[in-house]
Amino acid sequence: MSNQLENFCRQTAQEKDLMLMTHVVCGYPSFDDNWRMLELMDENGADIVELQFPFSEPSADGPLFVQANQAAVDAGVTVQDCLDFMKKASERFSFKILMMGYLNTAWKMGYEKFTDALVDAGASGFILPDLPVEECKDLHALSETKGLAPIMLMTPTTPTERLHKIAATAKGLIYVVARKGVTGTKTQMSTELEDFLARCKEATDLPLAVGFGVSCKEDTDFLKGKADMAIVGTASLRAWLNGGEQELGTFLKNLK
Amino acid sequence: MNLFDYEDGREGYFGEYGGCFIPEILYSTVTELKDCFNDAKKDPKFWQEFVELMHNYSGRPTPVTYLKNLSEHLGGAQIYVKREDLNHTGSHKINNVMGQGLLCKRLGKERIIAETGAGQHGFATATMSARMGFDCKIYMGAVDVARQRPNVFWMENLGAKVIAVTDGQQTLKDAINECMRDWVSNMEDTHYALGTACGPHPFPEIVSYFQSIVGKEAREQLLANGAKLPDKVFACVGGGSNAMGIFQGFLDDENVELIGVEAGGHGPGLGKHAARIAYPDATTGIAQGYKTKYLQNSDGNMLDTHSVSAGLDYIGVSPILAHLADVGRVRFDAATDVEVTETLKLLMTIEGLIPALESTHAFVSAIKEAKTMNKDQVVLVNQSGRGDKDIFTVAEALDDTKWKTFIKERANLYV
């Protein structure tokens, strides 16, 4: 059964040669700053935005997002704050919104309540990098009944047979991890990545969104025709921290 | 009781705890490790090689010492101590580390990373890496670096690179996160030698496997010495590796009561201790790659923890021990910082023992209960490490003025 997010991606793909997903860590540097970031992302053609719910143990994230998660947790940002912000954003903007975070946030809330809350806040799905395919059955089954897309990750070290297993439980789109390592380090766009994308395409028909180290126009140019979407996370937060809205605006404009 | 004979579809689970919640990028590496470990386990020569290495390099078997003075002083049960403090590098940590070094060789990897809290696991890993020729990097919370400088000194001089982790609470949990980040970047040539019976499957099993040498020896030694099986076995529990080590020797002896002692810190109350099971503050969660009882808030974010001993100052606990507590096989207790300092003073003066602050937690509960027991009963305590590494913390806790003067004089030499 096709999914709302998947339909949205397929439609948008007809108008664009490469879609754009961006990322915001909720409450960092502040919710007011987050709002301005979202406005800029909207103006500059973001198709999907990940709202990261801060977690105290962000072990898959690189230094900048670790710092952002920690500062937000220290500032007292709660899951409810993030959900309220998500609701406000989904009412105001046309881009699709995904919850991004760690499994414990969903687990602690309870999967039923978590998926209800996401639907209520207008999310299209979620990305939980520490939820492996072996453990996703319950949460994915609930998500399916509520029309949420559970986004699964494919990585260059994933064996081909396992790519198929992942594809079988994924909805909406596939998050393609461009390389090993954590978020926020430069990725060398290479034939190796092309080969990996080809392996992903053999395993799934879902749209492919490529993230981890996608940080400039050369990267997005490289991905055109090879993937459906670029995911730009750390680089946009770095731009904001370097020069506020002007720098982020310029950065996003230059990606196109 | 075979803890590691998993039900279908529940590999790596102990009751509701455990599992393997890792980023997809690590799947192949963890599978490779699991396969390598399962092969090694099936190879009788592997355990033999491990035991010989420990005899030759670390002074095993470590003795079981009868504490005659303390037993008479308390007037209750007869107290015996398993002397893991007499290992090379001064704690039980070397057991797991040497074993994982052998696994690393089998994996054909050349680089080792490890987290450390008190520094004992890092110290042991640096030693093993020097001996076996691995490149070694140790991640340690900056707060722990500050309170365990002597261990940092040794790690660096053994050739390891020590990275002070400045994220989060800057203790053991943050060092584990940083190891995961290193591992996802360098897994082709790097083995992560996790130091305790926590983390994603198969780490709790691997660490328990190598630490089981402690309990196997202790059981044989007690019986060979003419003592009976202990009525109670006490071990401190941070992550749970020394407790898993000694408890495994007695799991099938139904009449042997097993007691894990956690860090009571300043006593009950969120943020004041690191007792995940003995106090009612922890709830089930999923973090750092596995499901267990965590000290966390209602949003699932981890709380600050406190203990006088860096090695017990941790948010989670071995999923195996969480399960054994659920099924009633292991009972949990907590010892506070104050009780620990007092007990250490007693042990030094009455028996000439200097247990690590971590291990002293086990003695606090053992002494309390031994008093109420009969003279023909036997108590076994695992002295998981030696306390001379804690000289700065202990001297401060004892408010030793001569020590303070000494430190000032030494400091003046470096001005």
Interface residues (C-beta under 8 A of the other chain):
Chain A: P54 F55 S56 E57 P58 S59 A60 G62 V66 Q67 Q70 V73 T78 V79 Y102 L103 N104 T105 W107 K108 M109 P129 D130 L131 P132 V133 E134 E135 L153 M154 T155 P156 T157 T158 P159 R162 I166 V177 K180 G181 V182
Chain B: G19 C20 F21 I22 P23 E24 I25 L26 Y27 S28 T29 D167 G168 K173 I176 N177 M180 R181 V184 S185 N186 M187 T283 G285 I286 A287 Q288 G289 Q296 S298 D299 G300 N301 M302
